[in-house]
Amino acid sequence: MFLINEAAKLGDVYVVVATDKNRELYSGEPPIIPEQQRLELIKAIKNVKEAIIGRPDNDTLKTVEDINPDVILLGPDQKFSVEKLKSGLEAKGLGRIDVRRLETYYDKYKLHSSSLIKKKIIETYKK
């Protein structure tokens, strides 16, 4: 929510939900919540103008080209290199897109990420 709200300060928010395949590829674990359910959840968030599931071929640059944003705001722990993304965009003629990384975490609450929530559940029920 924090990332989406911060992105909304910059303009309309478009969210690309990772496919189950890519989620597993990047995290090493299959997702607990399937992509269609994650998509439905994201679409229901107030500041999201549109949400889509990522491409099956994982062509991030094609997805960006289709959306045609002014700004890409990456999350603080999102596994994407800002520089690599910028150079890929330049090569596709999309160098005008401003790529940024949100540097701050929303840590108002102890359980502020899905990984912390999962860890807490495991600790609680392993007893």
C-alpha positions in Angstrom: 0.0 0.0 0.0 2.8 2.4 0.9 4.5 2.0 -2.5 1.2 2.5 -4.3 0.3 5.6 -2.3 3.8 7.0 -2.9 3.5 6.3 -6.6 0.1 8.0 -6.7 1.8 11.3 -5.7 3.6 11.1 -9.0 0.5 10.4 -11.2 -1.7 7.6 -12.3 -0.7 4.2 -10.9 -0.4 1.1 -13.2 0.6 -2.1 -11.5 2.1 -5.1 -13.2 1.5 -8.2 -11.1 4.2 -10.9 -11.4 3.2 -14.1 -13.0 3.3 -17.2 -10.7 6.2 -18.4 -12.9 8.2 -15.2 -12.5 7.4 -14.9 -8.8 8.9 -18.3 -8.3 11.9 -17.5 -10.5 12.8 -14.4 -8.6 12.1 -15.6 -5.0 12.9 -19.3 -5.4 9.5 -20.2 -4.0 6.1 -20.6 -5.6 3.6 -17.9 -4.6 1.1 -18.7 -1.8 -1.5 -16.6 -3.5 -2.1 -17.3 -7.2 -1.6 -14.5 -9.8 -5.3 -14.1 -10.6 -6.1 -13.6 -6.9 -3.2 -11.1 -6.5 -4.4 -9.2 -9.6 -8.0 -8.9 -8.2 -6.6 -7.7 -4.8 -4.4 -5.0 -6.5 -7.2 -3.8 -8.7 -9.3 -3.1 -5.6 -6.8 -0.7 -4.1 -7.9 2.9 -4.2 -5.0 4.5 -6.0 -4.5 1.9 -8.7 -5.8 3.1 -12.1 -5.1 -0.2 -13.8 -3.4 -3.6 -12.9 -2.4 -6.3 -15.3 -0.6 -9.6 -15.0 3.0 -9.6 -16.4 3.8 -11.1 -19.7 4.4 -14.9 -19.8 7.7 -14.3 -21.7 8.8 -11.9 -18.9 9.5 -9.1 -21.5 9.5 -6.3 -19.0 10.4 -3.7 -21.6 7.5 -4.7 -23.9 5.2 -4.3 -20.9 6.6 -0.8 -20.2 6.3 0.1 -23.9 2.6 -1.0 -23.8 1.8 1.0 -20.7 4.0 4.0 -21.8 4.4 5.6 -18.4 6.2 8.8 -17.5 7.7 7.3 -14.4 8.6 3.9 -13.1 8.7 3.6 -9.4 10.4 0.4 -8.1 9.9 -0.8 -4.6 12.9 -0.7 -2.2 13.3 -4.5 -2.3 12.2 -5.1 -5.8 14.8 -7.2 -7.6 15.4 -4.9 -10.5 18.5 -2.9 -11.3 17.5 0.8 -12.0 20.6 1.2 -14.2 19.8 -2.0 -16.2 16.2 -0.9 -16.6 17.3 2.5 -17.8 19.7 1.2 -20.3 17.1 -1.3 -21.6 14.6 1.6 -22.0 17.2 3.7 -23.8 17.9 0.8 -26.3 14.1 0.7 -27.0 13.9 4.4 -27.5 12.1 4.9 -24.2 14.9 6.8 -22.5 12.4 9.7 -21.6 10.9 7.4 -18.9 12.1 8.4 -15.4 13.1 5.3 -13.4 13.2 5.7 -9.7 13.5 3.4 -6.6 11.5 4.2 -3.5 14.2 4.1 -0.9 12.1 4.1 2.2 10.3 1.2 3.7 6.9 1.5 5.4 7.8 0.2 8.8 5.2 1.8 11.1 4.1 -1.7 12.1 6.3 -4.7 13.0 4.8 -6.9 10.3 5.2 -4.6 7.3 6.0 -7.1 4.6 4.6 -10.4 3.3 7.9 -12.2 4.2 7.7 -10.9 7.8 4.1 -12.0 8.0 4.9 -15.5 6.7 7.8 -15.8 9.1 5.6 -14.8 12.1 3.0 -17.4 11.1 5.6 -20.1 10.9 7.1 -19.2 14.2 3.7 -19.1 15.9 2.4 -22.4 14.6 5.7 -24.4 14.8 5.3 -24.5 18.6 
